[in-house]
Amino acid sequence: MNTIDEHIQKDQTELEAARASGDLAKLRHLEGELHDLQEYKQHHPEESKDPTSLEVYCDLNPEAPECRVYDD
């Protein structure tokens, strides 16, 4: 993906396909990913690049050990 909007659109398309096929596991996964991407986009409206999964995770969980930034 090049942009977050493309990623959201792709996930929405895949979500509809999973819903139509009855794939509940994929449906739950895509719903969660879509929710997180939309929330990330709300927090960063000026950003258009597709964030990595770590960027999304750290945006939603800044207190997580994986997301800490240390200044030397």
N, C-alpha and C positions, 0 to 999 in steps of 0.2 A: 504494500500500500504506500502511496505517496502522501496522502493527506488523511487527516482524521475523518473528514466527511466521506471519503471513499471507503474507509474501513467501516464506518457506521452503516453505510448503504449496503456493503457486502454482508455484514452481519444481519441486517434486516432481511435481506433476500434469503440467506441461509436459514434464518429463523422461520420464515414462512415455509420453506421446504421441509424443515424438521417437523413443523407443526402438521403439515399435510401428510407426512409419512408416519407420524406417530412416534418419532424417536424422542422419547422423554428426556433421556440423559443429555443428548445434544441440545435439546430445547432449553433445559435448565442452564447448561453451560453458556449458550449464546445469550440468554436473557441476562445473566450476570455480567458477561463481558460487555454487552450493549449498554447496560445500566452504568457500568464503571466508565466506559468511554464517553457517554453523554455527560456524566458528572465531571470528568476531567475537562471536557470541552467547556462546560460552564465556568470552571475555575480558571481556564486559560483561553478566553475568547479571541485573543490576538494571535494565538498560535495555530498554525494550520498543518504542521507536520504530524505524521502519524506517530504517537508516542509508543515507546517500548512497554512491555508488560511491567517492567520494573518502575518506569516513570509513573504509570497509572497507579501501581500499588503504593508507591511512596507518596503520591499526591493524596491518596485516600487514607494512608497510615503513616503519617510523618514521624510518629514515635517509635516505629519498628526499628529494631537493631540494624537491619539491612539498609535503612534509609538515613542513618546518622551521618553527619558530615563533621569531620574533625579539622580544626584549624591548628596548624603547627606553630 
